[in-house]
Amino acid sequence: MTRNFLALVLGCAAAIGSAVAPGIAVAQATGRAPASGAALSDPEPWRFNAALYGWAMSVSSTMTVRNQTLDTNASFLDLMQKSDSLIGFMGYFEANKGSVGVFADLVFAKLGFAAAQTNYRNPIAGLKISTSANAALTYDLFIVQVGGLYELHRWPGAEGSSTALDGLLAFRYWNNSFDATFDATANVNFTNLKLERSFGIATARSNVVQWVDPVLGLRLRHQFTPNQQIFVQGDIGGFGLGSQFSWQAVGAYSYSWQFAGYQVAALLGFRALAVNYTQGSGGDFFGMNQILYGPIIGVSFRF
């Protein structure tokens, strides 16, 4: 019986060896494992797009800080004279797999407004916008938007061209702080105005004001050729949950150059972002109604 069992084991081993041997021979000859269901390439691999860009902002806004209301209207050239970091840091990242994607957009800048671009709406005797300070109003701006994308429909075209419509759901985080500087004389009651006073200069300084807006939007993309693309995107948000209301519109054209395993693209476009936000009451009231707008230019890496 022992001999019969040993013969059976040896027979099974020989059968398995004869079945596996061709596969081993193929692997040795080609340098890779034989094809199998687990080894098939992903039909919808991840696609990534990382971009660094500059936004040449112009600003039109009304801000109320410490009972002081200031209107500002400054072009990019005006802001260049007073801003510490006009372009700041701005970046975009997107990852897609099939029809689904995620993205993140970051904007940081520190803007300075001269007295000529700032109008003091509720003047008080002995108090006026400073002409001696470096900037009558400084504005630290930090915005982060993160969310998801879904391709709703695609229209194929001739010779590799196509048009696609994406829906987006996101959250936009705002972080703002303001310093408004005034020339002041001794007859001003700084206690009632809640202003800080030093050497004839009064400052209306806000604490960091931050909120998060839910955002809904659409993006339309058109691929002219494998190297040329244009997109237009619009969204709305706030709905009283963060700000009262916000909206954004952006469009850009890009041209790319293909390299081994990745593309480098130059992009040029225009962006506008607006928000209406209020918080607090009385002397602690803060309000902002503004629009940031201007051309964008950058470079992206796609892989």
C-alpha positions as CSV (number, residue, x, y, z in Angstrom):
1,M,0.0,0.0,0.0
2,T,2.9,2.3,0.8
3,R,4.4,1.6,-2.6
4,N,1.0,2.4,-4.3
5,F,0.7,5.7,-2.4
6,L,4.3,6.7,-3.3
7,A,3.7,6.0,-6.9
8,L,0.5,8.1,-6.8
9,V,2.4,11.1,-5.3
10,L,5.2,10.8,-7.8
11,G,2.6,10.7,-10.7
12,C,0.8,13.8,-9.5
13,A,4.2,15.7,-9.1
14,A,5.1,14.7,-12.7
15,A,1.8,15.9,-14.0
16,I,2.0,19.3,-12.2
17,G,5.6,19.7,-13.4
18,S,4.7,19.1,-17.0
19,A,1.9,21.7,-16.8
20,V,4.1,24.4,-15.1
21,A,7.2,23.8,-17.1
22,P,5.9,25.6,-20.3
23,G,5.0,28.6,-18.2
24,I,8.4,28.7,-16.6
25,A,10.0,28.4,-20.0
26,V,8.0,31.4,-21.3
27,A,8.9,33.5,-18.2
28,Q,12.6,32.7,-18.7
29,A,12.5,33.5,-22.4
30,T,10.5,36.8,-22.1
31,G,11.7,38.0,-18.7
32,R,8.1,38.4,-17.4
33,A,5.4,36.2,-15.9
34,P,2.8,34.6,-18.2
35,A,-0.4,36.6,-18.8
36,S,-3.1,36.1,-16.3
37,G,-6.3,37.9,-15.2
38,A,-4.4,39.5,-12.2
39,A,-1.5,40.6,-14.3
40,L,-3.6,42.5,-16.9
41,S,-2.8,46.3,-17.1
42,D,-5.3,48.6,-15.6
43,P,-7.8,49.7,-18.4
44,E,-8.4,53.0,-16.5
45,P,-5.1,54.1,-14.9
46,W,-4.7,57.1,-12.6
47,R,-4.0,60.4,-14.3
48,F,-2.4,63.3,-12.4
49,N,-2.1,67.0,-13.1
50,A,0.0,69.3,-10.9
51,A,0.3,73.1,-11.7
52,L,2.0,76.1,-10.3
53,Y,0.4,79.4,-11.5
54,G,0.3,83.1,-10.9
55,W,-2.8,85.2,-10.6
56,A,-2.4,88.9,-11.4
57,M,-5.2,90.1,-9.1
58,S,-7.2,93.2,-9.3
59,V,-9.5,93.9,-6.4
60,S,-12.8,95.6,-5.9
61,S,-14.2,95.4,-2.4
62,T,-16.0,97.0,0.6
63,M,-14.7,96.0,4.0
64,T,-15.9,97.0,7.5
65,V,-13.5,96.5,10.3
66,R,-13.9,98.0,13.9
67,N,-16.8,100.2,12.7
68,Q,-14.6,101.6,9.9
69,T,-15.8,101.0,6.3
70,L,-13.4,101.2,3.5
71,D,-14.0,100.9,-0.3
72,T,-11.0,99.7,-2.3
73,N,-10.6,99.5,-6.1
74,A,-7.1,98.6,-7.2
75,S,-5.7,97.2,-10.3
76,F,-2.8,94.7,-10.5
77,L,-0.4,97.6,-11.3
78,D,-1.7,99.6,-8.3
79,L,-1.2,96.6,-6.0
80,M,2.4,96.0,-7.2
81,Q,3.5,99.2,-5.5
82,K,2.3,98.3,-2.0
83,S,2.0,94.5,-1.7
84,D,4.6,92.4,0.1
85,S,3.8,89.2,-1.8
86,L,1.4,90.1,-4.7
87,I,1.7,86.8,-6.6
88,G,2.2,84.8,-3.5
89,F,1.9,81.0,-3.8
90,M,-0.7,79.4,-5.9
91,G,-1.0,75.8,-6.9
92,Y,-3.4,73.2,-8.3
93,F,-3.5,69.4,-8.1
94,E,-5.9,67.0,-9.7
95,A,-6.1,63.2,-9.8
96,N,-8.5,61.2,-12.0
97,K,-9.4,57.6,-12.5
98,G,-12.0,56.8,-15.1
99,S,-14.9,59.3,-14.7
100,V,-14.0,60.2,-11.1
101,G,-11.5,62.7,-9.8
102,V,-10.4,64.8,-6.8
103,F,-8.7,68.2,-6.8
104,A,-7.2,70.8,-4.5
105,D,-6.5,74.5,-5.3
106,L,-4.4,76.8,-3.1
107,V,-4.1,80.7,-3.1
108,F,-2.0,82.8,-0.8
109,A,-1.2,86.5,-1.1
110,K,-0.5,89.5,1.0
111,L,-2.0,92.6,-0.7
112,G,-1.3,96.3,0.1
113,F,-3.6,99.2,-0.9
114,A,-2.4,102.8,-1.0
115,A,-4.5,105.7,0.2
116,A,-5.3,106.6,-3.4
117,Q,-7.0,103.3,-3.9
118,T,-8.9,103.3,-0.5
119,N,-11.9,105.4,0.2
120,Y,-13.0,106.0,3.9
121,R,-16.8,105.9,3.8
122,N,-17.7,107.1,7.3
123,P,-15.2,109.9,8.0
124,I,-14.7,111.2,11.6
125,A,-13.2,114.6,12.5
126,G,-9.5,114.2,13.0
127,L,-9.4,110.7,11.4
128,K,-8.4,110.1,7.8
129,I,-6.7,107.4,5.7
130,S,-3.0,107.4,6.3
131,T,-0.8,108.8,3.5
132,S,2.4,108.3,5.6
133,A,2.2,104.6,6.2
134,N,3.5,102.1,3.8
135,A,0.0,101.0,3.0
136,A,-3.4,102.3,4.0
137,L,-4.8,98.8,4.0
138,T,-3.1,95.4,4.1
139,Y,-5.0,92.2,3.4
140,D,-3.6,88.7,4.1
141,L,-5.5,86.2,1.9
142,F,-5.4,82.4,2.1
143,I,-7.9,80.2,0.2
144,V,-8.0,76.4,-0.1
145,Q,-10.6,74.6,-2.2
146,V,-10.8,70.8,-2.2
147,G,-13.4,68.6,-3.7
148,G,-14.5,65.9,-6.1
149,L,-15.2,65.7,-9.9
150,Y,-17.4,63.4,-11.9
151,E,-17.5,63.3,-15.7
152,L,-21.2,63.7,-16.6
153,H,-20.9,63.2,-20.3
154,R,-18.4,63.0,-23.1
155,W,-18.8,63.9,-26.8
156,P,-16.1,62.2,-28.9
157,G,-14.8,64.2,-31.9
158,A,-12.7,63.5,-35.0
159,E,-9.0,62.7,-34.9
160,G,-8.7,62.5,-31.1
161,S,-10.7,65.7,-30.2
162,S,-13.5,65.5,-27.6
163,T,-15.7,67.6,-25.3
164,A,-16.5,66.6,-21.8
165,L,-18.8,68.1,-19.0
166,D,-17.8,67.6,-15.4
167,G,-19.8,68.2,-12.2
168,L,-18.0,69.2,-9.0
169,L,-18.8,69.3,-5.3
170,A,-16.2,71.0,-3.1
171,F,-15.5,73.0,0.0
172,R,-13.7,76.4,-0.1
173,Y,-11.9,77.5,3.0
174,W,-11.2,81.3,3.5
175,N,-8.7,82.8,5.9
176,N,-8.5,86.6,6.0
177,S,-7.0,89.3,8.1
178,F,-6.9,93.1,7.6
179,D,-5.0,96.1,8.9
180,A,-6.5,99.5,8.1
181,T,-4.2,102.5,9.0
182,F,-5.3,106.0,9.6
183,D,-3.7,109.4,10.4
184,A,-5.2,110.6,13.7
185,T,-5.3,113.7,15.9
186,A,-5.9,113.8,19.6
187,N,-9.6,114.8,19.4
188,V,-10.6,111.4,18.3
189,N,-12.2,109.0,20.8
190,F,-10.3,105.8,20.1
191,T,-12.1,103.9,22.8
192,N,-15.5,104.2,21.1
193,L,-14.0,103.4,17.7
194,K,-12.0,100.4,19.1
195,L,-8.9,101.5,17.3
196,E,-5.3,101.0,18.3
197,R,-3.3,104.2,18.7
198,S,0.4,104.7,18.4
199,F,2.4,107.9,17.5
200,G,-0.4,109.6,15.7
201,I,-1.4,106.5,13.7
202,A,-4.6,104.6,14.4
203,T,-5.1,101.0,13.2
204,A,-8.3,99.1,12.7
205,R,-7.1,95.5,12.9
206,S,-9.3,92.5,12.5
207,N,-8.5,89.1,14.0
208,V,-8.2,86.2,11.6
209,V,-11.6,85.7,10.0
210,Q,-12.2,82.3,8.6
211,W,-15.1,80.2,7.3
212,V,-15.8,77.3,4.9
213,D,-18.2,77.5,2.0
214,P,-19.9,74.5,0.3
215,V,-19.5,74.8,-3.4
216,L,-21.4,73.3,-6.4
217,G,-20.2,73.8,-10.0
218,L,-19.7,72.6,-13.6
219,R,-16.6,72.4,-15.8
220,L,-16.6,72.1,-19.6
221,R,-13.4,70.8,-21.3
222,H,-12.6,70.7,-25.0
223,Q,-9.6,68.8,-26.4
224,F,-8.7,70.3,-29.8
225,T,-5.7,68.0,-30.4
226,P,-3.6,65.8,-28.0
227,N,-1.6,69.0,-27.3
228,Q,-4.2,71.7,-27.0
229,Q,-7.1,72.0,-24.5
230,I,-9.4,74.7,-23.2
231,F,-11.7,74.6,-20.2
232,V,-14.4,76.9,-18.7
233,Q,-15.5,76.4,-15.1
234,G,-18.1,78.1,-12.9
235,D,-19.3,77.5,-9.4
236,I,-21.5,79.0,-6.6
237,G,-21.3,78.5,-2.9
238,G,-21.9,79.8,0.6
239,F,-25.7,79.6,0.7
240,G,-25.6,81.2,4.2
241,L,-23.7,78.2,5.7
242,G,-20.3,80.0,5.5
243,S,-20.6,83.2,3.6
244,Q,-23.9,84.6,2.4
245,F,-23.0,83.9,-1.2
246,S,-19.9,83.3,-3.3
247,W,-19.2,82.6,-7.0
248,Q,-16.3,81.8,-9.2
249,A,-15.6,81.8,-13.0
250,V,-12.4,80.6,-14.6
251,G,-11.3,79.7,-18.1
252,A,-7.9,78.8,-19.5
253,Y,-6.2,77.5,-22.6
254,S,-3.2,75.1,-22.4
255,Y,-0.6,73.8,-24.9
256,S,1.4,70.8,-23.9
257,W,4.7,69.1,-25.0
258,Q,5.0,65.3,-24.7
259,F,8.0,63.7,-23.0
260,A,8.7,60.1,-22.0
261,G,5.9,59.3,-19.5
262,Y,4.7,62.9,-18.9
263,Q,3.6,66.1,-20.4
264,V,4.6,69.7,-19.6
265,A,1.9,72.3,-20.5
266,A,1.8,76.1,-20.5
267,L,-1.5,77.7,-19.6
268,L,-3.1,81.1,-19.9
269,G,-6.5,82.2,-18.7
270,F,-8.7,84.5,-16.6
271,R,-10.2,84.0,-13.1
272,A,-12.8,85.9,-11.1
273,L,-13.7,85.0,-7.5
274,A,-16.3,86.9,-5.5
275,V,-17.7,86.6,-1.9
276,N,-20.2,88.4,0.4
277,Y,-19.6,87.6,4.1
278,T,-20.7,89.2,7.4
279,Q,-20.0,88.3,11.0
280,G,-20.8,89.8,14.5
281,S,-22.5,93.0,15.4
282,G,-21.8,96.4,16.8
283,G,-18.2,97.2,17.3
284,D,-17.3,93.6,16.6
285,F,-19.0,93.6,13.2
286,F,-16.9,92.4,10.3
287,G,-18.2,92.6,6.7
288,M,-16.6,91.9,3.3
289,N,-18.1,92.2,-0.2
290,Q,-15.4,91.7,-2.7
291,I,-14.4,90.4,-6.1
292,L,-10.8,89.3,-7.1
293,Y,-10.2,89.1,-10.8
294,G,-7.4,89.0,-13.3
295,P,-5.4,86.9,-15.7
296,I,-3.7,83.6,-14.7
297,I,-0.5,82.1,-16.2
298,G,1.3,79.0,-15.2
299,V,2.8,75.6,-16.0
300,S,1.5,72.2,-15.3
301,F,2.9,68.6,-15.3
302,R,0.7,65.8,-16.4
303,F,1.5,62.1,-15.9
